[in-house]
Amino acid sequence: MMTMGDFVALRFSSADFPARDRVEATREIYGRAILRLELEPLPGSPFQIEASLRVMSGLGIAVGSCSRVRCRHTATLIDSDDLILSVASAGGGTMRQHGHEVAIKDGEAVLSASSEPGVHTYHSDSRFLTFRLSRAAMSSLVADLHGALLQPVPRHTPALRLLTRYVGLLDDAAGSTAPMLQHLVASHVHDLAALALGATRDAAEAARGRGVRAARLQAIKADIVMRLAHPGLSAHDIAARHRISERYLRKLLAADGTSFSAFVLDQRVARAHRLLTDPRAAERSIGSIAFRVGFGDLSYFNRAFRRRYGASPSDVRAAARQQG
C-alpha cells in the first residue's frame, strides 16, 4: 500500500495467502473490507484474484483479473451512493440489480449503483477494469443517469475506448504527485465516463476539451515513446495512427507546453541517459546507444545531451561507474 494525502494505492493478490486460507482471507480483506462485496468462488477454475487499486479525489480505479466468481453487494455492505462502471477487459459475465439482469460481453461496460444491492457474476476467467464514480459529479454530466443504469456500453464506443486507454497509460506516481493532478485525473475520468454513457450537450462540449483531449495526449505521448528508436519518426505518421490531423496533434502538444520535435528530442536524450547510467548497458558504445534511441547523427546527439545535462555522454557514464 502507498498513501500520500488523499491518494491511496494498493495491490492485492490471493496468491499471497496459504492455499488453506486463500478463499476466506480474500473474502474478508478484498471482498468485505475493501470492495464491500460478498465473494463466492464458482467451480470450474482454481480460485484467484489479482488487483491494483487507486483512490483519489472522489474516484476509485481497480484493475485486475479473477477466476470464476460471484460478487454480491448486499444491503448490509452498502456504504455510499457512488456509481460503479464495470468494464470487461477480457472475459465477461452478468450484472443483476433492481430485478434486471444484463450480460457484459468482452470489452463492454455497464453502470450500476452502489446504493442498491446487486450481483456481478464472472462466468469465466476474466480481466476487469472498474471505476467508482461520484454520483453527484455524474448527475450533472449525464443526460439520463437513471436510464444509463444496467445498459451495456458497446466495446467500440469511442469514449469508452479513450477511457480504457487513458487509464492504461496512467503511471501510479501520477496520482501521488500533487493534489491538483489527482483532481485533473478524476475530472478526466468522469468526463470520459459521461461521454460513454450519454453526456448532456454542455457536459459533452466541456468533456471534449478536457477528458478527451487529455486522453488523446496521453496516448500520443505513449505512442511516440514506444517508437523513439525509429529515426524517421514523424508527426504526420503519429497523427495518422491516431486518426487526427497533424495540425491537431501539434496543437495538443503546444497546449502541453512542448512541440513534437522537442518532445521527441527530450525523450530520446532521457532514454540515452538511462542507458548510459545502467550497468547492464556498460558494454555498449556511446554511438550504439545514440543510434538505439533514434539519433542518426552522433555529433547532434552529443550536443543535445550536453545541453540537457550539462555534461558529455562519456562524462555521465564515467561518473555513474565511479558511483557504482
C-alpha positions, 0 to 999 in steps of 0.5 A: 500500500502507498498513501500520500494525502488523499491518494491511496494505492494498493495491490492485492493478490490471493496468491499471497495467502496459504492455499488453506486460507486463500478463499476466506482471507480474500473474502474478508480483506478484498471482498468485505473490507475493501470492495464491500462485496460478498465473494463466492468462488464458482467451480470450474477454475482454481480460485484467484484474484489479482488487483491494483487499486487507486483512490483519489479525489472522489474516484476509485480505479481497480484493475485486475483479473479473477477466476470464476466468481460471484460478487454480491453487494448486499444491503448490509455492505452498502456504504455510499451512493457512488456509481460503479462502471464495470468494464470487461477487459477480457472475459465477461459475465452478468450484472443483476440489480433492481430485478434486471439482469444484463450480460457484459460481453468482452470489452463492454461496460455497464453502470450500476449503483452502489446504493442498491444491492446487486450481483456481478457474476464472472462466468469465466476467467476474466480481466476487469477494469472498474471505476467508482464514480461520484454520483453527484459529479455524474448527475450533472454530466449525464443526460439520463443517469437513471436510464444509463443504469444496467445498459451495456456500453458497446466495446467500440464506443469511442469514449469508452475506448479513450477511457480504457486507454487513458487509464492504461497509460496512467503511471501510479506516481501520477496520482501521488504527485500533487493534489491538483493532478489527482483532481485533473485525473478524476475530472478526466475520468468522469468526463470520459465516463459521461461521454460513454454513457450519454453526456448532456450537450454542455457536459459533452462540449466541456468533456471534449476539451478536457477528458478527451483531449487529455486522453488523446495526449496521453496516448500520443505521448505513449505512442511516440515513446514506444517508437523513439528508436525509429529515426524517421519518426514523424508527426504526420505518421503519429497523427495518422495512427491516431486518426487526427490531423497533424495540425491537431496533434501539434496543437495538443502538444503546444497546449502541453507546453512542448512541440513534437520535435522537442518532445521527441528530442527530450525523450530520446536524450532521457532514454540515452541517459538511462542507458548510459547510467545502467550497468547492464548497458556498460558494454555498449558504445556511446554511438550504439546507444545514440543510434538505439534511441533514434539519433542518426547523427552522433555529433547532434546527439552529443550536443543535445545531451550536453545541453540537457545535462550539462555534461558529455555522454562519456562524462555521465557514464564515467561518473555513474561507474565511479558511483557504482 
